[in-house]
Amino acid sequence: MLQEFKAFMMRGNVMDLAVGVIIGAAFGKIVDSLVNDVLMPIIGLIVGKVDFANLFVVLHEGKTPGPYPSLDAARKAGAAVLAYGNFINTVVYFIIIGFVIFMLVRTVNRVVRKQEAAPAAPAAPPPPSEEVVVLREIRDALRPR
């Protein structure tokens, strides 16, 4: 069973999947930083100096009564909150990831189509049959006479 597991893990597609997951996780962190640290502050400034991470609605106050200055303060007080600002950040994150994956698949499809459309190199002619070889030998043997 251990040998079967080792053979399974060493297959190319499993290793490719592992590399893809690791690269995807790293790419996800980059996109997360892009959304939270670059795009959302710019969008918030355009909209009117809004910090999307702190957009929330208190559904039920916690141990300490509100108003709460931030989402973290509301959560620390034990309030039940609807953090729609985080949802907006996640939607933007999803759209960016979806667009990048779309562009990647589109590029791969174009490369595959170009390879399929490119004329293949002419194949080498098949070797002559045994009969042809024997007939050539006979011909060559009769020529000098």
Secondary structure, 3 states (H helix, E strand, C coil): CHHHHHHHHCCHHHHHHHHHHHHHHHHHHHHHHHHHHHHHHHHHHHHCCCCHHHCCEEEECCCCCCCCCCHHHHHHCCCEEECHHHHHHHHHHHHHHHHHHHHHHHHHHHHHHHHHHCCCCCCCCCCCCHHHHHHHHHHHHHCCC
